[in-house]
Amino acid sequence: MKLLRPHTLLASLLLTGSLFAANPPAAAPDPAAELAARTKLASSLHYQTGTISLHDGLAKLALPAGYRYLGPADSETLLTKVWGNPNGSGTLGMIMPGDFDPVAGESWAEG
């Protein structure tokens, strides 16, 4: 077993300490900033009403008054970037009430 000399040990500790000091732990996320970012993303979603053609004519939806539809790309944005779910395998879209607010706690949608 090789013994370290005191000055070698001290240099090692100082170097290690300076590496940790150069990379301080990340600050906790700001809840207000996170909500603002999610709200901005949610405002970019493109809702559709009326008769919706799914997946290049696979099926058609006739949405009643008071309901809206999000296509596959916007649904993925809502699920992953606004709501924080893991990436999915794809969706044909989502249906939600017309007064749907994706950042409100009581919101719901069907996928």
Residue pairs with C-beta under 8 A, 6 or more apart in sequence:
4 12
35 103
38 81
38 82
38 102
38 103
39 103
41 77
41 81
41 82
42 78
42 82
42 101
42 102
42 103
44 77
45 70
45 74
45 77
45 78
45 102
46 70
46 71
46 74
47 68
47 69
47 70
47 74
48 68
48 69
48 70
48 71
49 63
49 67
49 68
49 69
49 98
50 62
50 63
51 60
51 61
51 62
51 63
52 60
52 61
52 63
52 69
52 93
53 59
53 60
54 60
54 61
54 92
54 93
55 92
58 92
61 69
61 95
63 69
63 95
65 98
66 97
66 98
67 95
67 96
67 97
67 98
68 95
68 96
68 97
68 98
68 100
69 93
69 94
69 95
69 96
70 78
70 93
70 94
70 96
70 109
71 93
72 90
72 91
72 92
72 93
74 93
75 91
75 93
75 94
75 111
76 87
76 88
76 90
76 91
78 94
78 102
78 109
79 85
79 88
79 91
79 111
80 86
80 87
80 88
82 102
82 103
83 102
91 111
93 111
94 109
94 110
94 111
95 109
95 110
96 107
96 108
96 109
96 110
97 108
100 107
100 108
100 109
101 107
102 109
